[in-house]
Amino acid sequence: MINSSLSPILKILIVQALLVMSACSFLPPSYEKDDMFNTIENKYGIEVLISDDPGFFPREWLLPPISAKSSKLSQKQAKRFSGLLEKALSRYPFKVISENLNTIGLSKSLSFYDVGYGGTNSTSMVYLSSKGKKFGYSDDYLISIFHHEFSSILLRNHAFPKKKWLSNNPTDFEYKYENYGRKAGVEAIKHEKELLNGSDELYQKGFLTQYSVSDFEEDFNMYSATILTNPNEFKAQMNKYEAIKRKFNIWLDFYNSIDDSFTDTSIFGQ
């Protein structure tokens, strides 16, 4: 009860304060992310950002036409990511991570050019999003997105034999959205369905999914994501399709040129 001897103005201020306190009790609880990612940050020197942290997006990304948007990751998904990131990062020698990756950004959702994304990357930062397993964000999917996006950073930072890769594509083949540059993936998401599905026809031509035919980078990304997430499944596929095996050998030579610890044995085991 508010004391009737208080001034009208003070009464109003108290009522407003009570309303704010009441509203706050219905807001999603905030959480401290620092302890969740201490192991990763201390081991690799990587900064982990949550979408409401300052500097999550480069300023220019916030402006049209990119119009970057994100929503905050739940505490449950943040805790889940702490384990998944350690698993994903363990696939690389320390030097490869320390020389090519500075930051990982995590969010519930990502949107660029008014199109939803599972992940993306910038100069030395990988962005990942998760709404939870019940919405299709399985452990393997999230780990594969990390490898997919990090492979783009490696592709920019190291010399890749692109002509050799392209020579293994079918004669007269052209990637569907190659002319869109960095927006090739956007166009594929907008216009294609079941992007992550493969088929016998695609495999015979050396492509792992429908997304692979959108442009060269996505083709390469899908190899990195598949090989490093599910090596045994990929090996079975590679042994069945010669075109996939040829591209794998080019992929492996590239990763081996970055660090010679990448070998058949390190990828597939004995």
C-alpha positions as CSV (number, residue, x, y, z in Angstrom):
1,M,0.0,0.0,0.0
2,I,1.3,3.5,-0.9
3,N,1.4,6.0,2.1
4,S,-1.4,8.6,1.6
5,S,0.9,11.3,3.0
6,L,3.3,11.1,0.1
7,S,3.1,13.8,-2.6
8,P,1.2,13.0,-5.8
9,I,4.4,13.1,-7.9
10,L,6.2,10.7,-5.5
11,K,3.2,8.4,-5.6
12,I,3.4,8.4,-9.4
13,L,7.1,7.6,-9.4
14,I,6.6,4.7,-7.0
15,V,3.8,3.3,-9.0
16,Q,5.9,3.5,-12.2
17,A,8.8,1.8,-10.4
18,L,6.5,-1.0,-9.2
19,L,5.2,-1.5,-12.8
20,V,8.7,-1.7,-14.2
21,M,9.7,-4.3,-11.5
22,S,6.6,-6.3,-12.3
23,A,7.3,-6.3,-16.0
24,C,10.9,-7.3,-15.5
25,S,9.7,-10.4,-13.6
26,F,8.2,-11.7,-16.9
27,L,11.3,-11.1,-19.0
28,P,13.5,-14.0,-20.0
29,P,16.3,-14.5,-17.4
30,S,19.7,-13.1,-18.4
31,Y,22.8,-15.2,-17.9
32,E,26.5,-14.8,-17.7
33,K,28.3,-16.6,-20.6
34,D,31.8,-16.1,-19.4
35,D,32.2,-19.4,-17.4
36,M,30.5,-21.4,-20.2
37,F,33.2,-20.7,-22.7
38,N,36.3,-20.3,-20.5
39,T,37.9,-23.5,-21.7
40,I,37.5,-22.5,-25.4
41,E,38.6,-18.9,-24.9
42,N,41.6,-19.8,-22.7
43,K,42.8,-22.6,-24.9
44,Y,42.4,-21.0,-28.3
45,G,42.3,-17.3,-27.5
46,I,38.9,-17.1,-29.2
47,E,36.3,-14.6,-28.0
48,V,32.8,-16.0,-27.9
49,L,30.0,-13.4,-28.3
50,I,26.3,-13.7,-27.7
51,S,24.1,-11.7,-30.1
52,D,23.3,-8.9,-27.7
53,D,27.0,-8.3,-27.0
54,P,28.5,-5.0,-28.4
55,G,30.2,-5.4,-31.8
56,F,28.4,-8.7,-32.6
57,F,27.9,-7.5,-36.2
58,P,30.2,-5.2,-38.2
59,R,28.5,-1.8,-38.4
60,E,28.2,-2.0,-42.2
61,W,26.2,-5.3,-41.9
62,L,23.5,-3.5,-40.0
63,L,22.7,-1.2,-43.0
64,P,20.7,-2.1,-46.1
65,P,21.0,-4.2,-48.2
66,I,22.5,-6.6,-45.7
67,S,20.3,-5.5,-42.8
68,A,21.7,-8.1,-40.3
69,K,19.4,-9.2,-37.5
70,S,19.7,-11.7,-34.7
71,S,17.9,-12.8,-31.6
72,K,19.5,-13.8,-28.3
73,L,20.4,-17.4,-27.7
74,S,18.7,-19.1,-24.8
75,Q,20.9,-20.1,-21.8
76,K,20.1,-23.8,-22.5
77,Q,21.4,-23.5,-26.1
78,A,24.4,-21.5,-25.0
79,K,25.4,-24.3,-22.6
80,R,24.9,-26.8,-25.4
81,F,27.1,-24.8,-27.7
82,S,30.0,-24.9,-25.2
83,G,30.3,-28.6,-25.6
84,L,29.7,-28.7,-29.3
85,L,32.3,-26.0,-30.1
86,E,34.9,-27.9,-28.2
87,K,34.1,-31.0,-30.3
88,A,34.2,-29.0,-33.6
89,L,37.4,-27.2,-32.7
90,S,39.2,-30.4,-31.8
91,R,39.2,-31.4,-35.4
92,Y,41.8,-28.8,-36.1
93,P,45.4,-28.3,-35.0
94,F,45.8,-25.5,-32.5
95,K,47.8,-23.4,-35.0
96,V,45.1,-23.6,-37.7
97,I,42.5,-22.1,-35.2
98,S,44.8,-19.5,-33.7
99,E,45.9,-18.2,-37.1
100,N,42.5,-18.1,-38.7
101,L,39.8,-17.6,-36.2
102,N,39.4,-14.8,-33.6
103,T,35.7,-14.8,-32.7
104,I,32.6,-17.0,-32.6
105,G,29.2,-15.4,-32.5
106,L,26.2,-17.3,-31.2
107,S,22.5,-16.4,-31.5
108,K,19.1,-18.0,-31.6
109,S,18.5,-16.8,-35.2
110,L,20.3,-14.9,-38.0
111,S,19.0,-13.0,-40.9
112,F,20.7,-11.2,-43.8
113,Y,19.1,-9.7,-46.9
114,D,15.8,-10.6,-45.2
115,V,16.7,-14.3,-45.4
116,G,17.2,-16.7,-42.5
117,Y,20.7,-18.2,-42.1
118,G,22.0,-21.1,-40.0
119,G,25.4,-19.5,-39.9
120,T,27.8,-17.2,-41.8
121,N,31.3,-15.9,-41.5
122,S,33.4,-12.7,-41.7
123,T,37.1,-12.1,-41.9
124,S,38.0,-14.1,-38.9
125,M,34.7,-14.8,-37.2
126,V,32.1,-17.6,-37.5
127,Y,28.5,-17.0,-36.7
128,L,26.2,-19.9,-35.6
129,S,22.5,-20.0,-34.6
130,S,20.3,-22.5,-32.9
131,K,16.6,-22.6,-31.9
132,G,17.0,-26.1,-30.4
133,K,16.9,-29.8,-31.4
134,K,13.1,-29.9,-31.9
135,F,13.4,-27.3,-34.7
136,G,16.0,-29.4,-36.5
137,Y,19.2,-28.0,-35.0
138,S,20.8,-31.3,-34.2
139,D,24.3,-31.7,-32.8
140,D,25.7,-32.9,-36.1
141,Y,23.9,-30.0,-37.9
142,L,25.5,-27.3,-35.7
143,I,28.9,-28.9,-35.8
144,S,28.7,-29.1,-39.6
145,I,27.7,-25.5,-39.9
146,F,30.9,-24.5,-38.0
147,H,33.0,-26.5,-40.4
148,H,31.1,-25.1,-43.3
149,E,31.7,-21.5,-42.3
150,F,35.2,-21.9,-41.0
151,S,36.2,-23.5,-44.4
152,S,35.3,-20.2,-46.1
153,I,37.8,-18.4,-43.9
154,L,40.5,-21.0,-44.8
155,L,39.6,-20.7,-48.4
156,R,40.2,-16.9,-48.3
157,N,43.4,-17.2,-46.3
158,H,45.2,-19.9,-48.2
159,A,45.8,-20.7,-51.9
160,F,43.3,-23.2,-53.3
161,P,43.7,-25.0,-56.6
162,K,40.3,-23.8,-57.9
163,K,41.0,-24.7,-61.6
164,K,41.8,-28.3,-60.6
165,W,38.5,-28.5,-58.6
166,L,36.5,-27.1,-61.5
167,S,38.1,-29.4,-64.0
168,N,36.5,-32.3,-62.0
169,N,33.0,-30.9,-62.6
170,P,30.9,-32.3,-65.5
171,T,31.8,-30.8,-68.9
172,D,29.9,-27.5,-69.5
173,F,28.6,-27.4,-66.0
174,E,28.1,-24.0,-64.5
175,Y,27.2,-23.2,-60.8
176,K,23.7,-21.9,-60.7
177,Y,24.3,-18.7,-58.8
178,E,28.0,-18.2,-59.3
179,N,27.4,-14.7,-60.8
180,Y,25.9,-13.5,-57.5
181,G,29.2,-13.5,-55.7
182,R,28.7,-13.4,-51.9
183,K,24.9,-13.5,-52.4
184,A,25.0,-16.9,-54.2
185,G,23.9,-18.7,-51.0
186,V,21.1,-16.1,-50.5
187,E,19.7,-16.8,-53.9
188,A,19.9,-20.5,-53.4
189,I,18.0,-20.2,-50.1
190,K,15.4,-18.0,-51.7
191,H,14.7,-20.1,-54.8
192,E,15.7,-23.7,-54.0
193,K,14.0,-26.3,-51.8
194,E,15.6,-29.1,-49.8
195,L,19.1,-27.6,-50.2
196,L,20.8,-30.1,-48.0
197,N,19.4,-33.2,-49.8
198,G,21.6,-35.2,-52.1
199,S,20.8,-37.7,-54.8
200,D,22.5,-40.4,-56.8
201,E,22.5,-38.1,-59.8
202,L,24.3,-35.4,-57.8
203,Y,26.8,-37.8,-56.3
204,Q,27.8,-39.2,-59.7
205,K,28.6,-35.7,-60.7
206,G,30.7,-35.0,-57.6
207,F,28.2,-32.9,-55.7
208,L,27.1,-33.7,-52.1
209,T,23.8,-31.7,-51.9
210,Q,21.6,-29.5,-53.9
211,Y,23.2,-26.5,-52.2
212,S,26.6,-27.6,-53.7
213,V,25.6,-26.6,-57.2
214,S,24.8,-23.0,-56.2
215,D,28.5,-21.8,-56.4
216,F,32.0,-23.1,-56.1
217,E,32.4,-21.9,-52.5
218,E,29.3,-23.7,-51.3
219,D,30.4,-26.8,-53.1
220,F,33.7,-26.7,-51.3
221,N,32.0,-25.8,-48.0
222,M,29.8,-28.9,-48.2
223,Y,32.8,-31.1,-48.5
224,S,34.4,-29.6,-45.4
225,A,31.2,-29.8,-43.4
226,T,30.5,-33.4,-44.4
227,I,34.0,-34.8,-44.1
228,L,34.8,-33.2,-40.7
229,T,31.4,-34.0,-39.2
230,N,30.6,-37.5,-40.4
231,P,33.9,-38.9,-41.8
232,N,32.8,-42.5,-41.9
233,E,29.6,-41.8,-43.7
234,F,31.5,-39.6,-46.2
235,K,34.1,-42.4,-46.7
236,A,31.4,-44.8,-47.7
237,Q,30.0,-42.3,-50.1
238,M,33.4,-41.5,-51.5
239,N,34.2,-45.2,-52.1
240,K,31.0,-45.6,-54.1
241,Y,31.4,-42.5,-56.3
242,E,34.6,-41.8,-58.2
243,A,33.7,-38.1,-58.8
244,I,33.4,-37.5,-55.0
245,K,36.7,-39.3,-54.4
246,R,38.5,-37.0,-56.9
247,K,37.2,-33.9,-55.2
248,F,38.1,-35.3,-51.8
249,N,41.7,-35.7,-52.9
250,I,41.8,-32.1,-53.9
251,W,40.2,-31.1,-50.6
252,L,42.7,-33.1,-48.6
253,D,45.7,-31.7,-50.5
254,F,44.4,-28.2,-49.6
255,Y,43.9,-28.9,-45.9
256,N,47.3,-30.7,-45.8
257,S,48.9,-27.6,-47.3
258,I,47.5,-25.6,-44.4
259,D,48.8,-28.1,-41.8
260,D,50.4,-31.5,-42.7
261,S,48.6,-33.2,-39.8
262,F,45.6,-33.4,-42.1
263,T,45.9,-36.9,-43.6
264,D,43.7,-39.8,-44.6
265,T,44.5,-41.3,-41.2
266,S,43.7,-38.2,-39.2
267,I,40.4,-37.8,-41.0
268,F,39.2,-41.4,-41.1
269,G,41.3,-43.2,-38.6
270,Q,43.1,-46.5,-39.2
